[in-house]
Amino acid sequence: MSDNQCLVEIKDLSFSRGGRKIFDGLNLKISKGKLTAVMGPSGTGKTTLLMLIGGELYPDSGQILFDGVDVHKQSRKELYQLRKRMGLMFQTGALFTDMNVFDNVAFPLREHTDLSEEMIRDLVLIKLEAVGLRGAINLNIGELSGGMARRVSLARSVALDPELMMYDEPFTGQDPITMGVIVKLIKQLNDSLKLTSVLVSHDVSETASIADYIYLLSQGKVIGEGAPDALFKDDTPEIKQFIHGLPDGAVPFHFPSPTLQEDLLSD
């Protein structure tokens, strides 16, 4: 991939937390205009990676380049400006519970632009129409179902028309119908708004149905990458176990320990 085709490049990234090495020389690239998924077992640092891209966390070493700019060499003011070009849909939705649907979606427009309230209203209506919730504009957050809250969060995340959209486990805890709606919305928004998207998830089938490219992480590194079809055919033990949901294999079912007999007979 050439530099002009890449929006985010992660170079030799290392990051530790609480003495535990989460990333150890991680390298990956996010293509412009594509939907790239980052997958892996729980605890592999997928959400942490999004926080590093957004500059919320600082790496121990290595670089994260956003459109050629080193994220972690920016001043606070420069980072604030850079983040306007990024959108993040939080796993929990992270909506403001003391604001209604309209004010939640309007919040980034009021915070980061000088647009008139009339223009803000029009933009909010357009974003909510895109996620099918224009009719819910005056509802309080407590009146929303879990799926509706995710869709409001999505509308808020794209309010500023970001170049990069990041999704943190968007399918977690959703019923099959809501999950199908969110899968469809993520793909439609990526294509219609010409976004570059990073989707963090461990839901294999839903993610594979819309991703252009998948990175599979384990033990701080990329252990597999490619188009979804290619990963489903990969016979590498770690990749095969994760993609096909095998309960035991390269990642053992049992956490390392003495034998049960040794534990039972120990004083």
Buried (B, 14 or more C-beta within 10 A) or exposed (E): EEEEEBBBBBBEBBBEEEEEBBBBBBBBBBBBBBBBBBBBBEEBBBBBBBBBBBBEBEBEEBBBBBBEEEBBEBEEEEBEEBBBBBBBBBBEBBBEEEBBBBBBBBBBBEEBBEBEEEEBBEBBBEBBEBBBBBEBBEBEBEEBEEBBBBBBBBBBBBBBBBBBBBBBBBBBEBEEEBBBBBBEBBBEBBEEBEBBBBBBBBBBEBBBEBBBBBBBBBBBBBBBBBEBEEBBEBEBEBBBBBBEEEEEEBBEEEEEEEEEEEEEEEE
